[in-house]
Amino acid sequence: MGPDHVVADPARLLVYESDGLTQYRQAPLAVVLPGTTDELVEVVRAVHGEGIPVVPRGAGTGLSGGALPVEGSVVVGTARLNRILALDPENRLARVQPGVVNSRLGVEARRHGLHYAPDPSSQSACTLGGNVAENSGGPHCLKYGVTSRYISGLTVVLGGGAVVELGGAARDPATGLDLVGLFVGSEGCFGIATEIEVRLLPLPGGVRTLLGIFASVEDAARAVTGIVAQGLLPAALEIMDGASIRAVEASVYAAGYPTDAGAALVVEFDGTDAGLDEDVARAVACCREAGATDVQHTDDEGQRTRLWQGRKKAFGAMGRIAPDLLVQDATVPRTRLPEVLEEIMAIGARYDLHVANVFHAGDGNLHPKILFDRSDADELARVERASREMMQVCVDAGGTITGEHGVGVDKQKYMRLVHGEEELAAMSAVGGAFDPRGLFNPGKVLPEPEPA
């Protein structure tokens, strides 16, 4: 690999001791950065040959500890595998390496009148390999769905360095098992994707973005319910609470949201241009009926970017409030949003924690953000207890423990809230079929078996 692409110095390894979830930290033995599939194969073969675990890592923007090294492991980073290998406008396909940044693929696709739909808030930094590992979503998943809908084929390096081809648009999708579907969302526990075939969509004919300002999150949530009840299907329905608005407006990401607002609702419609203005008018009426104090809407690209600015940069602005951030990720039925949000805020108050909310309201995917200082042992313990109670509230409301961020390390301990022992055993068996020695990303997703 050469000395430039093997990191073993303890000071440089600090960069890799956590992902976007800084609550957990563990330094690896080393970090290796292959530049080709052949190099990656040789690295996996050498490391697994010594019985050493491999932890795959993309951009490190994950929020569940999925790229956290385990003790005695080697991290294999995909940052140098960053080429768009092919872009086929006629068949609306692209083939990319795992280190390609999400937004870069979007830029290249737009040159051909196409776009790649999954758009995580970290899309300016996160990579396609990580998106595949976590089955990432984003603000527009309400209409367009998550990553798994757009992955048609994969080239994968398995345990010991074996290379397999899964799926592919040219193959009959009815032939054999859906191994692509199994691999997407496997959180690096099955292997490493070295080439990814993705489906692209035509750019919509028109786009309209609406920003509603409300006195409370509950009012904004009622507007969401009203919009959906009208039979409208926005591309995105996103809510920010007052704490998040004030953090953004005090940062370099300031978007002009009023700092005395209790909540902001971003609504976006896209599709055939002819019907969009009518959809916007109906959505504006729903916002007014729910108590919106102000509603703006535009089809101008620059103005649309401004209206989205606060929502897209909310996570980055949180660093002004506290040194550490735990972003929870649970999904509840949309109609239960107001009561669940009220309970989450009550839990934060009970544990004397600073909690802010930015979330995908359209599909009930909540992201309560707990801001804290991990050097304070007492506060860290309160964060753990509050997190578990928040997860329990969401499950009790008919929801689940993750919508798009994955399980990783952080939500392992909550898996039994939603899965029985038979289900967990089946998942473990599937993992063993891909990685019999358990040397890819061990200690993630599945909890330890319960004692007999």
Number of C-alpha atoms within 10 A of each C-alpha: 13 8 8 8 14 14 19 15 11 12 8 12 17 13 11 21 19 24 23 20 22 17 21 16 16 16 21 24 18 19 25 23 22 22 17 14 19 13 13 23 21 16 21 27 18 14 19 19 13 9 14 17 24 31 25 28 30 26 21 24 20 25 26 30 26 32 31 31 30 21 12 14 24 26 27 23 25 28 20 16 22 18 15 19 12 12 19 13 16 7 10 18 22 22 20 24 27 29 25 25 26 24 21 16 20 18 13 16 23 16 10 15 14 20 21 25 24 26 22 23 17 19 19 12 16 23 27 29 32 31 28 26 29 27 25 25 23 23 28 22 22 21 17 19 17 25 27 22 15 19 24 22 23 26 20 23 23 22 26 21 21 13 18 12 14 19 22 17 14 8 11 9 12 7 8 8 11 12 13 20 17 13 25 24 23 20 27 27 28 28 28 32 29 22 24 24 22 23 21 24 17 15 17 14 11 15 20 22 24 22 24 25 27 27 17 16 24 19 23 30 28 19 26 26 19 19 24 16 11 12 9 14 17 24 21 23 28 26 26 26 23 24 19 26 28 21 24 27 18 13 16 11 18 18 19 13 21 15 16 13 20 21 28 30 30 25 27 27 27 20 15 11 13 9 12 20 17 10 19 22 13 16 26 23 16 22 27 18 13 19 18 23 12 15 18 12 20 17 16 12 12 9 13 18 13 17 24 18 17 25 24 21 20 24 19 15 21 22 14 11 12 13 13 18 22 22 23 24 25 24 25 24 17 21 15 16 25 15 12 20 20 12 16 22 17 15 19 21 13 11 14 13 18 16 22 23 25 26 24 24 29 26 22 22 27 26 22 22 21 21 21 21 15 18 11 9 10 10 17 16 13 16 24 13 13 22 24 15 16 24 23 18 21 25 18 14 16 11 21 23 27 22 23 22 28 25 26 24 20 21 24 18 14 21 18 14 13 13 11 10 12 9 12 17 13 11 13 15 13 13 21 14 11 16 17 14 15 19 23 28 26 18 18 24 27 21 16 11 9 6 4 3
